[in-house]
Each structure stands twice: as structure tokens, then as C-alpha cells.
Amino acid sequence: MDDVLRGVFPFLGRSDAMPLTLADIFAARRRIRGLADATPFIPSPFMSERVGHEFLMKMEVMQPIGAFKLRGALSAIMALPEDVRGVTCCSTGNHGRAVAYAAHRRGLNAVICMSALVPKAKVDGIRAFGADVRIVGQTQDEAMTESKRLCEVEGLVEVSPFDDPHVISGQGTIGLEMLEARPDLETLLVPLSGGGLAAGVAVAAKAIKPAISVIGISMDRGAAMAQSIRAGHPVEVPEFASLADSLGGGIGLHNRLSFPLCRDLLDDTVLVTEEEIRHAMQVMFFEDRIAAEGASVVGQAAVLAGKLPKVRGPVGTIVTGRNLDMATFTKIMIGEDVHIGDLLVKGQSYGA
Ligand SMILES: *Cc1c(COP(=O)(O)O)cnc(C)c1O
């Protein structure tokens, strides 16, 4: 494609500057069709009133594993060659569940590596999807080393949680569905960690509607992508306990794709506090009657905290997951203090 055309249609041709295109996202949609669900996109009357525009929520909590990560994992695993020997990863969270489920659906062996410190409930959850859980060492690093060894010695393929073109295009199918349902959307609020979701959604949304705003939202402690964008290159950040635990972790110092895509396509990044996340979880439950992880309500948290005063509407956000610790969730709902690691989040009854 020549440069003149690229200036007019920047998302149509693949290039160094735009390694992923809308065509890749349509291809991902064909691979995951019938395996991941096209989820409902529903209005929140309460949030709409608060933001002063229609506010819509993409209900990825309704995916079979309870989170959107299934789309990316399926997109990557369904694209593997016929003779693949199996897949591996070392995520204990939604990505681990997604890889386990997706591999099972393709009839492939999945080995999920984790450290001995991972809570039994999480281990059992992943095992229940038919994966082989391998407990190695006491740290996430040791689990990662084992996953790498399985690739070298046993020929398994590692599925990245965010820095992979098929994973990103799988997550991008969410953006496609939102814009197809509501071409009038003006702003998308996207929970942001490694940036696979935000990158994919931004590629899709901006290809369809270049003027749309895509804003990435993270928690204020350990926001690796937001800090990397500010620094101009991937940086390491310390990890903290958070109500948005699914947003923790780094973006990789050798990040190839999700960093440049987020840097180039996100209009802004916004950070929210633990108290703001707690309040948004209560709003989701008491107003919208939905139980959602802290990570999946950061868009609502930013709006409710007044951090997006000039947002244009209609606004769409993605309720990304519902894999939460129910004891913690119950405490938050009844207004008790919660302790997660070294973190204390002060309780407050809803409406008080
Ligand atoms: C992984 C995850 C995110 C963030 O996705 P990235 O692609 O890493 O930015 C948000 N919410 C939930 C529930 C997740 O599991």
C-alpha cells in the first residue's frame, strides 16, 4: 500500500508502524466463532446518569471462563499448526484459565506452571478446565523458567497473555462487536495491564471510527503500561497487592507489540485508587446487580471519581472478569475493611 493511501486509511495495510490491522481482527473472529461468546452490551442507567451520556457495559464476565482472556487464548491456540505438541503458560489468573479451556476445546495438552504459593482454589479452578498443573518452586520466576524449559525440551508452545499478534487480535474482537452494536460510541474506557486488550480494542475501534477516544485505565500502584508510555519505553514497576489483582504485573522489558500499539493508539491513561475501585465494585453490585472483579470496574471508578470530566458519549466500557475471591467480595459489599497482602482498603457501607 502506498504512503498516500496509508495516510487516509492508516489501519488498512500492515506496516512497521501498524503491525496489526482490522483484517487480522476479522480473521481472529473467524477462529474463535462458536468457542467464545459474543457477549451482551448493556446500558447502566445509574452510570449513564452520573456521566451525563449513555454508558454501556460489554459483559465479558459472561464468557465460559468468566473473563475476556478466552478470546485471545483461543485466537492464538486455534492458529497453531496441525502438528503442535501442546501449549504452556505460567499464569495463575484469567490467562491460565483461558489457555486451559482453549487448549481443551482444541483437544490439545496444556501445562500451566505455577509456584507452590498459589492458593489451592486457583489451582483447582485451572485443573477443572482439563489442564495439567505443574507446581514448581516458590516464585513466579521459577514457574516461568519451567514453562520455558517445556518449550525447549518438550516442544510445547508458550501462549503469551498480551504480547502476541493473535492474542491481541482476539481481544480486538471485543472492539469490533462494540462498534458494530453501537457505531455512535465516542469513548471507550478499557482496563489496562499488559495492554493486549487495549491494543486490540483500539486497533478495531479506530479502524472503524478514527475519531473515537480510547482511554486505558489502571490502578495507581504498579501501573506498568501507563508508566512505560510516560517514559517512552517499557519500564519495570514494583508489584503491589490490589483489589484489581488482574491488572498487576509488568509489560516485559522486551515488549514487541502491546507497548507500541498502546503508546500510539491510546488517547490517554487514567489511574484510580483502591478506594475508588472498592466504591465502583459496590456500584456495580448495588446499582447494576453484577458481581465483578476490581480490574473490570476501573472505567466506572474513573468516572465516579470525577477523573474523566470532559468525556464524550456514548461511553462504552468492558466488564472484563468476575473471577474474584468471594470472601473479599462479601466484605467489600457489607462495608468491612479488607486486607490483601500488605494492602488495607478501608470499608464503607454503600450509600453511607
Ligand atoms: C488480563 C485482564 C485485564 C487486562 O488485560 P491486558 O490485556 O493485560 O491489558 C483486565 N481485566 C481482567 C479481568 C483481566 O484478567
The ligand as an ORCA input file, in Angstrom:
! r2SCAN-3c Opt
* xyz 0 1
  C      -5.893     -9.513     31.930
  C      -7.009     -8.715     32.452
  C      -7.129     -7.324     32.185
  C      -6.086     -6.544     31.422
  O      -5.799     -7.031     30.142
  P      -4.397     -6.714     29.436
  O      -4.511     -7.251     28.070
  O      -3.324     -7.410     30.248
  O      -4.198     -5.230     29.498
  C      -8.248     -6.664     32.659
  N      -9.197     -7.304     33.387
  C      -9.126     -8.622     33.674
  C     -10.217     -9.243     34.454
  C      -8.034     -9.377     33.210
  O      -7.973    -10.689     33.500
*
